Every structure is written in C-alpha cells, then in structure tokens.
C-alpha cells in the first residue's frame, strides 16, 4: 500500500508478536500493546532505525481478550515514557470480541477517567483515546458525551454494514457490498442425507440433515478456511447446506440446471 502511494497512518490493531517487531517497526506507524517486554523490543529496533514507533496501551475493561489490568497501567506508562525509540500516544480498550461484553456508558466513562488521570499524573497529552471497535456504534450514536474518547477502530460496521452487537443493518450502510465468486468443481444430483453409519464430521460434531429426497448439489472450491458459510447469502437461487475446510455444499435444485 505504501508503494502504491497510499498516504495514511498504518496501525497494527493487535499486539505485535515478538518475532515480528522488526517488520512492525518497518511497516506500521502505530501498534496496540499490552506487554512491556514487546514494547522494549519495539523500542530497541526503532532506535536502530532512527525511528519513533508510536504505542497505544490497551487496558482490560472486562472482555478478557487483550489488555493491561487497570492496577498495572501506571507503572507501564512510566516505563514506556522512559524508552527511546517509542512514543506513548494514548490508551484504549477492546470490548465485545472474546467475551461479548457490551461497551456501555459506564465503561467508556471509566476509560476516559483513566486517561484523564494518567495525563494529569504524568503531565502528558494523549493524541488518542481509543474506545473500541464496531461494537461501539450503539454507544457512540446514543451517548450525550463521548468524554475523552476520540478514536474508534471501525472496520466491520463499515464493510459489512451491520451493528456487530445485534447484526442489524446500520442506517445508510449496506450489508451486501461484497460479492464472493468461486468456481464450481462438482455439480451432481445426490441424496439430501448422507447414508451409512454416521460418526463425527471433520470438526468433531455429529451432523444432522433434513431429508428432502434427491437434490442437485453444487460444490464451489471454497470452504471454512476462507469463509464462514453461515455468514454468506447466495445471490443465486441456492441454499448453503454446509462446508468442510475447502468444499462449500450448495443445494441448487431451484436453478433447474
């Protein structure tokens, strides 16, 4: 993207792997961090390149994915501020990912309060207070006061057009902005139910299928390693029956092929 002339700030929106810190410093302007050992590595490699890598500290507020415990934030801030090669530009949090914890007025106020305290305690001004991701949509459109939150990491809501807490369409956006195209590698009439002794499938579950007699089944070269079959809706007259890692099974009887 840089070679193509895209003039933008590049953010790594997860904690860097220790093994990739050199590439992170080379390609990303900013990364989200929770481990001081990783930040030390970023500082070392940035200093070698005469660069300043920007760091945003992620704080745990209940979702239990990544995040520094609130009681540990102050000593982390103090050490990061003393490292050459990195610049602390703010704090943030992540909700509604692993634990499904909804961003609320209370949690956003807590983040703002912590950011304000840290700025006052260490005499710094945060460029970013990152309140969360697409799950913050409902909070953002309803809150009377965003506090110090001035940044959201919005991706899914823009691209897929839905509120990630409810999967309902966001007014003015579209849930079908992308068309996924795959080649059909088999088209045959087969029974609607597997036959033989049924055990577990490739994913450790015992599948159950509705008996519909014979049906025309198409197999595009696409599977779970590329897409969640339950999250796509065919543009043709077809039903998604399921998928293995690299085979998507469709009922295309209605097409009359």
Secondary structure, 3 states (H helix, E strand, C coil): CCCCCCCCCCEECCCCCHHHHHHHHHHCCEEEECCHHHHHHHHHHHHHCCCCEEEEEEECCCCCCCCECHHHHHHHHHHHHCCCCEEEEEEECCCCCCCCCCCCHHHHHHHHHHHHHHHHHHCCCCCEEEEEEHHHHHHHHHCCCCCCCCEEECCHHHHHCECCCCCCECCCCCCCCCCCCCCEEEEEEEECCCCCCCCCCCCCCCCCCCCCCEEEEEEECCCCCCCCHHHCCCCCCCEEEEECCCCEEEECHHHCC
